[in-house]
């Protein structure tokens, strides 16, 4: 008998977990707030600046809310079929004995009990 335990060679695959729903929502909310902050800056600069690129800032102030809403509603897809294989390994823990498995019955019978009846 071998002195180490050996597992089956058919290893099961574990799918990699996608990002949690809370983390995805947190990421999308930060992205939305960043876009809306940029929109506010564009709006202020469109009011303050008195040059031709004032219209670029005005266009940014008008278009950025649409981009922010579309981005915040774009939920990340759950990835299916992506797996990480589990590599089988040999357990290096030595066995207590060199003998194999010995079945021990769950009930103990004594000859004295059988004579009583």
TAFEN-V98817 format. One line per field, one symbol per residue. burial: 1 if it has 9 or more other C-alpha atoms within 8 Angstrom, else 0. A space follows every 10 residues. Layout:
burial=???
//
This chain:
burial=0001100000 1000000000 0001000110 1100110111 0110110000 0001001101 1101101110 1100000000 0000000100 0000000000 0000000000 0000000
//
